[in-house]
Structures are given as structure tokens and as C-alpha cells.
């Protein structure tokens, strides 16, 4: 059960996000300032920074928390599940962790259409990949103490991230009219079946 404070925080976060996304759509990400977002949302810049650490957090969300959620979800998958399926399960959880599909679509467009934002997004995703390699290496191992080589784990993780990003970019480019999970499955099949 959520507390009154948590509900109030969720309402404030949603109002700030709505304002930020509207301003980004109207005048562009780079041209929109934190001061404008705070003013339009009716709060101080200091208050805005209590909810969002940086301007990019308004678009990408709390990447540290999302990365940890992804890692934890992959770790919690049954041992008999393949590395590929465990990673897919992790991404299914984080795709809907912060935003409803319509908002995720708007934010994905912003990320892929804004070079500086896309660069920061990739930088953070590379950190996620590095954190997942040991998890996947352990899942691929032939029993305790016999982990699979780093190369295999790194290749699987990098492939999955490339497929997720490709699927998300296609999904955004088609205005969300194609199912994102289906796009991901098609991207992964293209790599795994025709390599």
C-alpha cells in the first residue's frame, strides 16, 4: 500500500514529466532549460532536482535504478532458462518500469532524435552491459567454478542490447504501431538464425 507521501511524489513526478515532454516536443530538448521546466511546472529548480538529478533523467529515468532492476531480474530467472531468455525477461520488466507505453514512445523518439541525449543513453547502456557480463557468464557456466569465457558472455549481452536498441528505434519510427517485443524477437532471430 502506497503512503500519502509516495502518492504525492508520484503526482509531482508525473506533472514535471508531462511539462518537460511537452516543452521538449515544442522547442526541442537542447533548447529547453531546467529553469523553463521548473517554471512551467510551478516548482523551483531546487525542487525539480530533488525529483530528477539531471535534465537527461527527465527523459531516460533513473538509469542506475533501472540498470540494477535489469541485473536483479536477470539474476532471478530460473537456472534452466537460457541466457537469451533471461535477458529478454529482464528487458520486459524495465521497458514498463517507469512509464506507460505512450510515454515510453515519446521518450524513445526524443532519445533517438537528439544526438547528445542518444550519446548519454549509449554511455549508460554500456555500463549496464558491463554489469550484466558476470551474471551471464555465471549462467553459461558448466557448474560451480566453471564459468563460460568472457567472450561468449560479452557477445550475448552486446547482441541483446543491439537488438533491444534496434527494436526500440524501429518501434518509435513506426509510432508504436508494431509490438516492441515482436520487433525484438525478429531482430534477435535475424542475428541468431542468419549469422
MODADA-V760685 format. One line per field, one symbol per residue. psi: psi as a letter, one per 30 degrees, with the letter a starting at -180 (. if undefined). Layout:
psi->???
//
This chain:
psi->kkleeeeeeeeeeeeeeeeeeeeeeegleefkleeeeeeefhlleeeefeekelefffefajeeeeeeeeeeeeeflkefkleeeeeeeeeeeffgeflleeeeeeeeeeeffjeeeeeeeeeeeeeeeeffeeeeeeeflhlkgillkeeeeeeeeeeeeeeeeeeeeeeefghgfkkeeeeeeeeeeeeefh.
//
